[in-house]
């Protein structure tokens, strides 16, 4: 009975193991912060829509040519349609974007049916700005604008998030830490 010689795969794997270990990726990244746009960021627009809807309803019901029920139908249908449109737009704005900051990168996930994930390396961040409208300040929200040397995304904005100052400080601190650990070309 003839047997084929077997190759000792474990010996070959052991011989290759040191080179694989040297080329292995570093530890996985850890999430430092994750969030999305808060619905209260759009409270100013919702308030304006509500004021316009009430004014429209009052004006339509004052028209003498329309009786009580007809006036409410004429006023109610456009208000209902615009409320559905506004609600859908808000849901897309809120659930259509998610932000995540890890040890090394900033992720911006956009889309519901078709997801696009943009990444910005924190080592490439040049500046971090915090923008707060009057409505944002009332509700403790803000937008964080991240300016970087990234070729595809020079500016990324995290809109209407809670604790915007804290998130900006996380990004700033990680950027400085990463630049201190390595030789970054713009440090020269």
C-alpha positions in Angstrom: 0.0 0.0 0.0 1.5 3.2 -1.2 1.1 6.4 0.9 1.8 9.9 -0.3 4.2 11.9 1.8 2.5 14.5 4.0 3.8 18.0 4.3 4.3 19.1 7.8 2.1 22.2 7.8 2.6 23.1 11.4 6.4 23.4 10.9 5.8 25.8 8.0 3.3 27.8 10.0 5.7 28.1 12.9 8.4 29.3 10.6 6.0 32.0 9.2 4.6 32.9 12.6 7.1 35.6 13.6 6.8 37.4 10.3 3.0 37.3 10.6 3.1 38.7 14.1 5.3 41.6 13.0 2.8 42.5 10.2 -0.3 41.9 12.3 -2.6 44.9 12.8 -2.7 46.7 16.1 -5.4 46.3 18.7 -9.0 47.0 17.6 -10.2 50.6 17.9 -12.5 51.4 20.8 -15.5 53.7 20.6 -15.0 56.9 22.6 -18.4 58.5 21.6 -21.3 57.6 19.4 -24.5 59.6 18.6 -26.8 61.2 16.1 -28.6 64.5 15.5 -31.1 65.2 18.3 -34.6 66.1 17.2 -34.6 69.3 19.3 -31.9 70.6 16.9 -34.8 71.2 14.5 -37.1 72.8 17.1 -36.8 76.2 15.6 -38.0 74.9 12.2 -40.8 72.9 13.8 -41.9 76.0 15.7 -42.0 78.1 12.6 -44.0 75.5 10.8 -46.5 75.3 13.7 -46.9 79.1 13.7 -47.5 79.1 9.9 -50.0 76.3 10.1 -52.0 78.0 12.8 -52.0 81.3 10.9 -53.0 79.5 7.7 -55.9 77.7 9.5 -57.1 80.9 11.1 -57.0 82.8 7.8 -58.9 80.0 5.9 -61.6 79.7 8.5 -62.2 83.5 8.3 -63.1 83.3 4.6 -66.9 84.0 4.3 -67.3 81.9 1.1 -66.4 78.7 3.0 -68.7 77.2 5.6 -67.4 75.7 8.9 -66.7 72.1 7.8 -65.5 73.1 4.3 -63.1 75.6 5.7 -61.6 73.1 8.1 -61.1 70.6 5.2 -59.5 73.3 3.0 -57.2 74.2 5.9 -56.7 70.7 7.3 -55.6 68.8 4.2 -52.6 71.1 3.3 -51.6 71.2 7.0 -51.8 67.4 7.3 -49.8 66.9 4.1 -47.1 69.4 5.2 -46.9 67.8 8.7 -46.4 64.4 7.0 -43.7 65.8 4.8 -42.0 67.6 7.7 -42.1 64.4 9.9 -40.6 62.3 7.1 -37.9 64.9 6.5 -37.1 64.9 10.3 -36.9 61.2 10.5 -34.5 61.1 7.5 -32.3 63.8 9.0 -32.2 62.1 12.4 -32.0 58.4 11.6 -30.2 58.9 8.3 -27.0 60.0 10.0 -24.9 58.5 12.8 -21.6 59.7 14.2 -18.9 57.7 15.9 -15.5 58.7 17.3 -13.0 56.0 18.0 -9.4 56.0 19.2 -8.1 56.8 15.7 -11.0 57.8 13.4 -14.2 59.8 13.0 -17.0 57.9 11.3 -20.0 59.5 9.6 -22.6 56.9 8.6 -25.2 58.4 6.2 -28.3 56.9 4.6 -31.1 54.5 5.5 -31.6 52.3 2.4 -28.1 52.9 1.0 -25.5 53.4 3.6 -22.4 55.5 3.0 -19.6 55.4 5.7 -17.1 58.3 5.6 -14.0 58.0 7.7 -11.6 60.8 8.8 -8.4 59.9 10.4 -8.0 61.9 13.7 -4.3 62.4 13.0 -5.3 64.5 10.0 -7.6 66.9 12.0 -6.4 70.5 11.9 -9.1 72.3 13.8 -12.3 71.6 15.7 -15.1 74.2 16.0 -18.3 74.2 17.9 -21.4 76.0 16.6 -24.5 76.7 18.7 -27.6 78.4 17.6 -30.0 80.1 20.1 -32.3 77.0 20.0 -29.2 74.7 20.4 -28.1 76.6 23.5 -31.6 76.4 25.0 -31.6 72.6 24.8 -27.9 71.9 25.4 -27.0 71.0 21.9 -24.4 72.1 19.4 -22.7 71.2 16.1 -19.1 70.1 15.9 -17.2 71.1 12.7 -14.0 69.1 12.1 -11.5 70.6 9.6 -8.9 68.2 8.3 -6.3 67.6 5.6 -8.3 64.6 4.4 -8.4 64.6 0.6 -12.1 63.6 0.3 -13.6 65.4 3.3 -11.9 68.7 4.3 -14.8 69.5 6.6 -17.1 67.2 8.5 -20.0 68.5 10.7 -21.7 66.5 13.5 -25.0 68.4 13.5 -27.2 69.0 16.6 -25.5 66.6 19.1 -25.7 66.6 22.9 -22.5 67.6 24.7 -20.9 69.2 21.6 -18.1 70.8 23.8 -17.3 67.4 25.3 -17.2 65.7 21.8 -15.0 68.4 20.4 -12.6 68.0 23.3 -12.5 64.2 22.8 -11.5 64.8 19.1 -9.0 67.5 20.0 -7.3 65.3 22.7 -7.1 62.2 20.5 -5.7 64.2 17.6 -2.9 65.6 19.9 -2.2 62.2 21.3 -1.9 60.6 17.9 0.3 63.3 16.6 2.6 63.0 19.6 3.0 59.3 19.1 4.1 59.4 15.5 6.0 61.5 13.1 3.3 63.4 11.3 4.4 65.2 8.1 2.8 68.5 9.1 4.7 68.5 12.4 7.9 69.1 10.4 
